[in-house]
Structure formats: structure tokens, C-alpha cells
């Protein structure tokens, strides 16, 4: 098993390129089930989650070819409608195949998902919506078995809670449904927006893209035709993580291939903490702060502060002057990195879903263990400024969402290497 060894207390400099967004790539790959011809997707990140969903598509009968950062997927040959546990357990986003499989074939069997252990992320909203569209759903032996012999029917669906994968699943199901589907309280994340834009550009009429109310006019089980290549949007969470790497080391670094509008909340919070930026069309440069200030952070759905950046900002708060508070509103188990940061010398007090972080901690290298994807990156960030050597174990979590993180940090001058246990 691999681990990262990091020598701390070094400044960073230089520029790196941000990869395509994992969380945009996964629903786009699942959506290829809806197409009758080959789909080409560019700017795909070479991360384990992408490999997993490609493996799942192949297992269903699709043909895939992934070279460099481009995948060609032909799902016209799919005959199998069972997404098996052995694949789905590796990644929660595999549940995104449920909507398109059911919409296309009128039946499917999808294993209940796995993924990061950051708290309950039930799929009941997905299932309730599909039932409202006419599906009969039974959960048995760890699988969701769904059927709708006459095809899904359009419906008005009010989501009790904003759900990104739920919105994506319903949008894909509605794309081939009979009639019109309205989703109220839809997620507005850039990844949801791109999925809607891609479907809209290829023959599925969708109104309200980017708002919390979507109207999807289904094709009546007619598969759609890919008209041009799809290019995955830049990864806002990867970009935010490297901005935090520049911030925690108080260094000047440049990120290329970014979309500033997707980073708006992250940039504002870093400005609050004392940092300034140079923004160009597709790049962003973070500049050192005269004084790193504490911050008050509350996670919420887009366009609020992303829960996927909470752990990284907690690491940054460790070197700020004054206290910071982090209120995690979305996931109940997303503070599992706290105990590992405390091993490095952090002063953090937890109370329910709030973390109080004392600044100006003297961090020391230690052996620490990653518990989920974003927690992994927080431990790496803390290690960049710790005294001595830190070893971050169980980095298979990290590899689910970051493309060769250690190589990009090496490009910026960090003393980091990947080793075998």
C-alpha cells in the first residue's frame, strides 16, 4: 500500500495545471447510457473514481477507450442492467447509473453504494423521485431493484433536501421519460449545470439550468445522439486545495485551467483571511498575506462554502492568527481528520457539528491516517508546514479524487514523495 512522506516547512512557487472535475466527469460518464452513438469526453481526470465508473460501464456491456485525458464510450451495446456490488462498493457515485439504466431499459438492479465514510448520504430521495415517475422499487440483499414496464412518466418532484447526485439521477431519468418532469429545490452546483447543458445541447430540452427549478422534457425512451465532444469543466475542489497549499505556506503560486466563477466563495474566504489574487481568463495566482487571519466558515450547498473544502481550510486555520470556527452543516462525520491533525499538534475543540480551531499552532511531523478523500488533502497541507517528517497513510482515498497530487506539489517545490509500506 502506498503512503506519502512529506518534509515540512518549505515555501512553494511556480505554476500547475488543474485537471477536469471528478464530480462533473462521473455523471457525464453515467449519462452515456442515454446515448445511441459513441460519446467522446475530453479533459477527464485520471483518478480512480473515473476508472471505476468506466469499469462499471464495461461490465454493463459498453465499449470504452481511455487514452491520455479522453474517453470514447459506446453504450449502444449495453444489455446487462445489473451494477454489481464488487464495483459499486468502491464508489458512491455508481448510484448515478440507476436513473439512466431504468429510463432506457425499464428495469435495472443496482447495488447500494459505498464510498467515503463521511456520514449518512441516503439515496431515499432518488428512490422516492423514481417512484413518483412510476417505478416500482424493492431493496433486497443489498441491491435496489427497479422496474417500470411502460417507461418512466414525467412528474413534479419536490426534493425535501438539496442533493447533488439525487438531482443528477433524476435529470438523467427524466431525459428519456414520457412527458415533462419538474424538479423543485434542485442542486445548482457547476457539475449539475454541466450535465444539464450537455443533455440540452444533445436533444433533451431542459429549462431553468443553473436555477433551483428544472423542467426536463423527456424523449419518450428514444435514445439521444451525441453531436460533439464534451469537455469536462475544471475541478474547483482541486483548485481550492492548491490555493490552500499556497495559503498555508504563504507562497505565491499560479493555477492554470481554472474557472473563477466556480471558485467565488473560496476566493472570498481566502481574501477574508488576508490573501490577494491576480485573476486572468483561465488562471489564478494567490499572493502571500501580510497576516493570515482566522475565519468563520459554515458549509452549505452551492453557491455557499463547499463541504469538500472544509478540511483544507481547517488545516489553513491552524497557522492563522486568532481562532477560527468551522460549522459543518451537511455531513455529520466530516471531522474525522481532526484527531489526526491533533496528533500533529493542532488545538481543535469539537462540539457537535462545529469545530473551534486555535491558530498559530506549532505543528510537528507524525504518522497520520487518511479517513476520506478531502481529509487526506488536509493532512498533506498540514504536513507542508509541520516541523520534520510526516507520513500520510491510506492514501487510496486521495487517489480517488486527485491526479498525482505529489507530482504537482513537487512541481511547486514541496518535498514530498510516494513510497510503499
VEXDREN-2710 file (C-alpha; in Angstrom, 1 decimal):
% VEXDREN-2710
k/r/px/py/pz
1/UNK/0.0/0.0/0.0
2/UNK/1.3/3.5/-0.9
3/UNK/1.8/6.4/1.5
4/UNK/3.2/9.9/1.2
5/UNK/6.3/11.2/3.0
6/UNK/6.5/14.9/3.4
7/UNK/9.2/17.1/4.7
8/UNK/7.6/20.3/6.1
9/UNK/8.5/24.0/6.5
10/UNK/9.2/24.9/2.8
11/UNK/7.9/27.7/0.6
12/UNK/6.2/26.9/-2.7
13/UNK/6.4/28.6/-6.0
14/UNK/5.6/28.1/-9.7
15/UNK/2.6/27.0/-11.6
16/UNK/0.5/23.9/-12.2
17/UNK/-2.5/22.9/-14.3
18/UNK/-5.8/21.9/-12.7
19/UNK/-7.4/18.8/-14.1
20/UNK/-11.0/18.2/-15.1
21/UNK/-13.6/17.9/-12.3
22/UNK/-14.1/14.4/-11.0
23/UNK/-17.6/15.3/-9.7
24/UNK/-18.5/16.6/-13.2
25/UNK/-16.9/13.6/-15.0
26/UNK/-18.8/10.9/-13.1
27/UNK/-22.4/12.0/-14.0
28/UNK/-21.3/12.7/-17.6
29/UNK/-19.9/9.2/-17.9
30/UNK/-23.1/7.7/-16.4
31/UNK/-25.1/9.8/-18.9
32/UNK/-23.5/8.0/-21.9
33/UNK/-26.1/5.2/-21.2
34/UNK/-28.7/7.6/-22.6
35/UNK/-26.9/7.9/-26.0
36/UNK/-27.3/5.8/-29.1
37/UNK/-23.9/6.5/-30.5
38/UNK/-20.3/6.9/-29.3
39/UNK/-19.7/9.8/-26.9
40/UNK/-16.3/11.5/-26.6
41/UNK/-15.4/13.1/-23.3
42/UNK/-12.3/15.3/-23.1
43/UNK/-10.4/16.7/-20.0
44/UNK/-11.2/13.6/-17.9
45/UNK/-9.1/13.4/-14.7
46/UNK/-7.1/10.1/-14.4
47/UNK/-8.4/9.3/-10.9
48/UNK/-9.6/6.0/-9.5
49/UNK/-13.3/7.1/-9.4
50/UNK/-13.2/7.6/-13.2
51/UNK/-11.5/4.2/-13.8
52/UNK/-14.2/2.6/-11.6
53/UNK/-17.2/4.0/-13.5
54/UNK/-15.6/3.1/-16.8
55/UNK/-15.2/-0.4/-15.5
56/UNK/-18.8/-0.4/-14.4
57/UNK/-19.9/0.7/-17.9
58/UNK/-17.8/-2.0/-19.5
59/UNK/-19.4/-4.5/-17.1
60/UNK/-22.8/-3.4/-18.3
61/UNK/-21.7/-4.1/-21.9
62/UNK/-20.5/-0.7/-23.2
63/UNK/-17.2/-0.4/-25.0
64/UNK/-14.7/2.2/-23.7
65/UNK/-11.4/3.5/-24.7
66/UNK/-9.5/5.9/-22.4
67/UNK/-6.2/7.5/-23.6
68/UNK/-4.5/10.5/-22.2
69/UNK/-7.4/12.5/-20.8
70/UNK/-10.0/11.5/-23.4
71/UNK/-12.5/8.7/-23.3
72/UNK/-14.7/7.3/-26.1
73/UNK/-17.7/5.4/-24.8
74/UNK/-20.2/3.5/-26.9
75/UNK/-23.1/2.4/-24.7
76/UNK/-25.3/1.2/-27.6
77/UNK/-24.2/-2.3/-26.9
78/UNK/-25.3/-2.4/-23.2
79/UNK/-27.5/-5.4/-22.5
80/UNK/-26.7/-6.1/-18.8
81/UNK/-28.7/-3.9/-16.4
82/UNK/-27.1/-5.1/-13.1
83/UNK/-24.5/-2.8/-11.5
84/UNK/-22.7/-5.3/-9.2
85/UNK/-21.6/-4.8/-5.7
86/UNK/-18.0/-5.6/-6.4
87/UNK/-17.7/-2.4/-8.5
88/UNK/-20.3/-0.1/-6.8
89/UNK/-18.9/-0.6/-3.3
90/UNK/-15.7/1.2/-4.4
91/UNK/-17.5/4.5/-5.2
92/UNK/-20.8/6.0/-4.1
93/UNK/-21.3/7.8/-7.4
94/UNK/-22.0/4.5/-9.1
95/UNK/-25.6/5.1/-8.0
96/UNK/-25.7/7.6/-10.9
97/UNK/-26.3/4.6/-13.2
98/UNK/-29.7/3.9/-11.6
99/UNK/-31.6/6.7/-13.3
100/UNK/-30.3/6.3/-16.9
101/UNK/-30.5/2.4/-16.8
102/UNK/-34.1/2.5/-15.6
103/UNK/-35.1/5.2/-18.1
104/UNK/-33.6/3.3/-21.0
105/UNK/-34.4/-0.3/-20.2
106/UNK/-37.4/-0.1/-17.9
107/UNK/-35.6/-2.2/-15.3
108/UNK/-32.3/-2.4/-13.5
109/UNK/-30.6/-3.8/-10.4
110/UNK/-28.0/-1.6/-8.8
111/UNK/-26.1/-2.3/-5.6
112/UNK/-26.4/0.0/-2.7
113/UNK/-23.3/2.3/-2.9
114/UNK/-20.1/2.6/-1.0
115/UNK/-17.5/5.5/-0.9
116/UNK/-16.1/7.8/1.7
117/UNK/-17.4/7.2/5.3
118/UNK/-18.2/10.9/5.9
119/UNK/-21.8/10.3/7.2
120/UNK/-25.2/9.2/6.0
121/UNK/-25.9/10.1/2.4
122/UNK/-29.1/8.1/1.9
123/UNK/-30.5/7.6/-1.6
124/UNK/-34.1/7.7/-0.4
125/UNK/-34.7/10.9/-2.3
126/UNK/-33.5/9.3/-5.5
127/UNK/-35.8/6.3/-5.0
128/UNK/-38.8/8.5/-3.9
129/UNK/-38.5/10.5/-7.1
130/UNK/-38.3/7.5/-9.4
131/UNK/-41.4/6.0/-7.6
132/UNK/-43.2/9.3/-8.4
133/UNK/-42.3/8.7/-12.0
134/UNK/-44.0/5.3/-11.9
135/UNK/-41.2/3.0/-10.9
136/UNK/-41.7/0.0/-8.6
137/UNK/-38.7/-0.3/-6.3
138/UNK/-37.6/-3.1/-4.0
139/UNK/-34.5/-3.2/-1.9
140/UNK/-33.3/-6.8/-1.4
141/UNK/-30.0/-8.4/-0.5
142/UNK/-28.1/-5.1/-0.8
143/UNK/-29.5/-4.2/-4.2
144/UNK/-32.0/-1.7/-5.5
145/UNK/-34.3/-3.5/-7.9
146/UNK/-36.3/-1.1/-10.0
147/UNK/-38.8/-1.7/-12.8
148/UNK/-41.2/0.4/-14.9
149/UNK/-42.5/-1.7/-17.8
150/UNK/-44.2/1.2/-19.6
151/UNK/-41.4/3.6/-19.1
152/UNK/-40.9/6.5/-16.7
153/UNK/-43.6/9.2/-16.7
154/UNK/-42.9/12.8/-16.2
155/UNK/-43.8/14.2/-12.7
156/UNK/-43.4/17.2/-10.4
157/UNK/-40.7/16.3/-7.8
158/UNK/-40.1/18.4/-4.8
159/UNK/-36.8/17.5/-3.1
160/UNK/-37.0/17.7/0.6
161/UNK/-33.3/18.3/0.8
162/UNK/-30.9/19.6/-1.8
163/UNK/-29.0/16.6/-3.2
164/UNK/-26.4/16.8/-6.0
165/UNK/-26.4/13.1/-7.0
166/UNK/-30.1/13.0/-6.5
167/UNK/-30.7/15.9/-8.9
168/UNK/-28.3/14.4/-11.4
169/UNK/-30.0/11.0/-11.2
170/UNK/-33.5/12.4/-11.7
171/UNK/-32.4/14.7/-14.6
172/UNK/-30.9/11.6/-16.4
173/UNK/-34.0/9.6/-15.7
174/UNK/-36.3/12.4/-16.9
175/UNK/-34.3/12.8/-20.1
176/UNK/-35.9/9.6/-21.5
177/UNK/-39.2/9.8/-19.7
178/UNK/-42.6/10.3/-21.3
179/UNK/-43.7/13.9/-20.8
180/UNK/-42.3/16.7/-18.7
181/UNK/-40.6/16.4/-15.3
182/UNK/-40.2/19.4/-13.0
183/UNK/-37.6/19.3/-10.2
184/UNK/-38.1/21.8/-7.4
185/UNK/-35.3/22.5/-5.0
186/UNK/-32.7/21.2/-7.4
187/UNK/-29.0/21.4/-6.7
188/UNK/-27.2/24.2/-8.5
189/UNK/-23.6/23.0/-8.4
190/UNK/-21.5/23.7/-11.5
191/UNK/-21.3/19.9/-12.0
192/UNK/-25.1/19.7/-12.2
193/UNK/-25.2/22.6/-14.5
194/UNK/-22.8/21.0/-16.9
195/UNK/-24.8/17.7/-17.0
196/UNK/-27.9/19.7/-17.9
197/UNK/-26.1/21.8/-20.5
198/UNK/-24.7/18.6/-22.2
199/UNK/-28.1/16.9/-22.3
200/UNK/-29.7/20.1/-23.5
201/UNK/-27.1/20.5/-26.3
202/UNK/-27.8/16.9/-27.5
203/UNK/-31.5/17.0/-27.8
204/UNK/-33.1/16.9/-24.3
205/UNK/-34.9/20.2/-23.7
206/UNK/-34.1/21.5/-20.2
207/UNK/-35.3/24.8/-18.8
208/UNK/-34.0/26.6/-15.7
209/UNK/-30.5/25.4/-16.0
210/UNK/-28.5/26.9/-13.1
211/UNK/-31.6/27.6/-11.0
212/UNK/-33.3/25.5/-8.3
213/UNK/-36.2/24.7/-10.6
214/UNK/-35.5/22.5/-13.6
215/UNK/-38.0/21.4/-16.3
216/UNK/-37.0/18.4/-18.4
217/UNK/-38.9/17.4/-21.5
218/UNK/-38.3/13.7/-22.0
219/UNK/-37.8/11.9/-25.3
220/UNK/-40.2/9.0/-24.5
221/UNK/-37.5/6.4/-24.3
222/UNK/-35.8/7.5/-27.5
223/UNK/-32.0/7.5/-27.1
224/UNK/-30.3/10.7/-27.8
225/UNK/-27.5/11.4/-30.2
226/UNK/-24.1/12.9/-29.4
227/UNK/-23.4/15.8/-31.6
228/UNK/-19.9/17.0/-30.5
229/UNK/-17.2/16.3/-27.9
230/UNK/-17.9/17.0/-24.3
231/UNK/-15.1/18.8/-22.3
232/UNK/-15.2/18.4/-18.5
233/UNK/-15.1/21.6/-16.5
234/UNK/-12.1/22.3/-14.4
235/UNK/-12.1/20.8/-10.9
236/UNK/-13.0/23.6/-8.4
237/UNK/-12.1/21.5/-5.4
238/UNK/-8.7/20.5/-6.7
239/UNK/-8.1/24.2/-7.5
240/UNK/-9.3/25.2/-4.0
241/UNK/-7.0/22.6/-2.4
242/UNK/-3.9/24.0/-4.2
243/UNK/-4.9/27.6/-3.3
244/UNK/-4.9/26.4/0.3
245/UNK/-1.4/24.9/-0.3
246/UNK/-0.2/28.3/-1.4
247/UNK/-2.0/29.9/1.5
248/UNK/-0.8/27.6/4.3
249/UNK/2.8/28.0/3.1
250/UNK/2.2/31.8/2.5
251/UNK/3.6/31.3/-1.0
252/UNK/2.9/32.7/-4.4
253/UNK/1.7/30.1/-6.8
254/UNK/-0.3/30.1/-10.1
255/UNK/-3.1/27.7/-11.1
256/UNK/-3.9/27.3/-14.8
257/UNK/-7.1/25.9/-16.4
258/UNK/-9.5/27.2/-13.7
259/UNK/-13.0/28.8/-13.8
260/UNK/-13.0/31.8/-11.4
261/UNK/-16.8/31.9/-11.1
262/UNK/-16.8/28.3/-9.6
263/UNK/-14.2/29.4/-7.0
264/UNK/-16.0/32.6/-6.0
265/UNK/-16.8/31.6/-2.4
266/UNK/-13.4/30.0/-1.8
267/UNK/-11.6/33.2/-3.1
268/UNK/-13.8/35.4/-0.9
269/UNK/-12.9/33.4/2.2
270/UNK/-9.2/33.5/1.4
271/UNK/-9.4/37.2/0.9
272/UNK/-11.1/37.5/4.3
273/UNK/-8.1/35.6/5.7
274/UNK/-5.7/38.2/4.2
275/UNK/-4.7/36.8/0.8
276/UNK/-4.9/38.6/-2.6
277/UNK/-5.1/37.3/-6.1
278/UNK/-4.2/38.0/-9.7
279/UNK/-7.0/36.7/-11.9
280/UNK/-6.6/36.1/-15.6
281/UNK/-9.0/34.5/-18.1
282/UNK/-8.1/30.9/-17.3
283/UNK/-5.6/31.3/-14.4
284/UNK/-5.4/32.5/-10.8
285/UNK/-2.4/33.5/-8.8
286/UNK/-2.5/33.6/-5.0
287/UNK/-0.1/36.0/-3.3
288/UNK/1.3/35.9/0.2
289/UNK/-0.6/37.6/3.1
290/UNK/1.0/40.1/5.4
291/UNK/-1.0/38.4/8.2
292/UNK/-3.1/35.3/8.0
293/UNK/-6.3/35.9/9.9
294/UNK/-8.8/33.4/11.4
295/UNK/-12.1/32.8/9.7
296/UNK/-15.7/31.8/10.4
297/UNK/-16.8/29.1/8.0
298/UNK/-20.2/27.5/7.5
299/UNK/-20.6/24.8/4.8
300/UNK/-23.7/24.8/2.6
301/UNK/-24.9/23.9/-0.8
302/UNK/-23.6/25.8/-3.9
303/UNK/-23.1/28.7/-4.1
304/UNK/-22.2/28.6/-0.4
305/UNK/-19.0/27.4/1.0
306/UNK/-18.3/23.8/-0.2
307/UNK/-18.2/21.0/2.3
308/UNK/-15.5/19.5/0.1
309/UNK/-13.2/22.4/1.2
310/UNK/-13.9/22.3/4.9
311/UNK/-11.0/20.0/5.8
312/UNK/-8.5/22.0/3.8
313/UNK/-9.5/25.3/5.4
314/UNK/-9.2/23.7/8.8
315/UNK/-5.6/22.9/8.1
316/UNK/-5.1/26.5/7.0
317/UNK/-6.8/27.8/10.1
318/UNK/-4.0/26.1/12.2
319/UNK/-1.5/28.7/11.0
320/UNK/-3.8/31.8/11.2
321/UNK/-3.6/34.4/13.9
322/UNK/-6.6/34.0/16.2
323/UNK/-9.3/31.4/16.4
324/UNK/-11.5/30.1/13.6
325/UNK/-14.8/28.3/13.7
326/UNK/-16.0/25.7/11.2
327/UNK/-19.7/24.8/11.2
328/UNK/-20.3/21.6/9.1
329/UNK/-23.9/21.7/8.1
330/UNK/-24.0/18.9/5.5
331/UNK/-22.3/15.7/6.8
332/UNK/-22.3/14.5/10.4
333/UNK/-19.0/12.6/10.2
334/UNK/-16.8/15.0/8.3
335/UNK/-14.5/15.9/11.2
336/UNK/-12.6/12.5/11.2
337/UNK/-9.4/14.3/10.2
338/UNK/-9.4/16.3/13.5
339/UNK/-7.9/13.5/15.6
340/UNK/-5.1/13.1/13.1
341/UNK/-4.4/16.9/13.0
342/UNK/-4.3/16.8/16.8
343/UNK/-1.5/14.1/16.5
344/UNK/0.5/16.8/14.7
345/UNK/0.0/19.4/17.4
346/UNK/-3.3/21.0/16.4
347/UNK/-5.5/22.6/19.0
348/UNK/-9.1/21.9/17.9
349/UNK/-12.2/21.5/20.0
350/UNK/-15.3/19.8/18.6
351/UNK/-18.9/20.4/19.7
352/UNK/-21.5/18.6/17.7
353/UNK/-21.1/19.8/14.1
354/UNK/-18.8/22.8/15.0
355/UNK/-15.0/22.9/15.3
356/UNK/-13.2/25.6/17.1
357/UNK/-9.6/25.9/15.8
358/UNK/-6.9/27.8/17.7
359/UNK/-4.4/29.5/15.4
360/UNK/-0.6/29.7/15.4
361/UNK/-0.2/26.0/16.2
362/UNK/3.3/24.6/16.1
363/UNK/2.8/21.5/14.0
364/UNK/5.2/18.6/14.1
365/UNK/5.5/15.7/11.7
366/UNK/3.8/12.4/12.6
367/UNK/2.4/9.2/11.1
368/UNK/-1.2/10.0/10.3
369/UNK/-4.0/8.1/8.6
370/UNK/-6.4/9.4/5.9
371/UNK/-10.1/8.6/6.6
372/UNK/-11.7/10.1/3.5
373/UNK/-10.8/11.9/0.3
374/UNK/-10.7/15.5/1.5
375/UNK/-9.3/14.6/4.9
376/UNK/-6.4/13.2/3.1
377/UNK/-5.6/16.5/1.4
378/UNK/-5.9/18.4/4.8
379/UNK/-3.3/16.1/6.3
380/UNK/-1.0/16.8/3.3
381/UNK/-1.5/20.6/3.7
382/UNK/-0.7/20.4/7.4
383/UNK/2.4/18.4/6.7
384/UNK/3.7/21.1/4.3
385/UNK/4.2/23.5/7.3
386/UNK/5.0/20.9/10.0
387/UNK/8.4/20.5/11.6
388/UNK/10.1/17.4/10.4
389/UNK/8.6/14.4/8.5
390/UNK/5.0/13.4/8.1
391/UNK/3.8/10.2/6.7
392/UNK/0.2/10.1/5.4
393/UNK/-1.1/6.5/5.2
394/UNK/-4.1/5.0/3.4
395/UNK/-3.8/7.5/0.5
396/UNK/-6.0/5.3/-1.7
397/UNK/-8.7/7.8/-0.5
398/UNK/-6.6/10.6/-2.0
399/UNK/-6.2/8.8/-5.3
400/UNK/-10.0/8.7/-5.8
401/UNK/-10.1/12.4/-6.4
402/UNK/-6.6/14.0/-7.1
403/UNK/-4.4/13.3/-10.1
404/UNK/-0.8/12.7/-8.9
405/UNK/-1.1/15.2/-6.1
406/UNK/2.5/14.5/-5.0
407/UNK/3.9/15.3/-8.5
408/UNK/2.0/18.6/-8.7
409/UNK/3.3/19.6/-5.3
410/UNK/6.8/18.6/-6.3
411/UNK/6.4/21.0/-9.3
412/UNK/5.7/23.7/-6.8
413/UNK/8.8/22.8/-4.8
414/UNK/7.3/20.7/-2.0
415/UNK/9.5/17.9/-0.5
416/UNK/7.0/15.1/-1.0
417/UNK/7.3/11.5/-2.3
418/UNK/5.2/8.5/-2.7
419/UNK/6.5/5.3/-1.1
420/UNK/5.4/1.7/-0.4
421/UNK/4.5/0.5/3.0
END
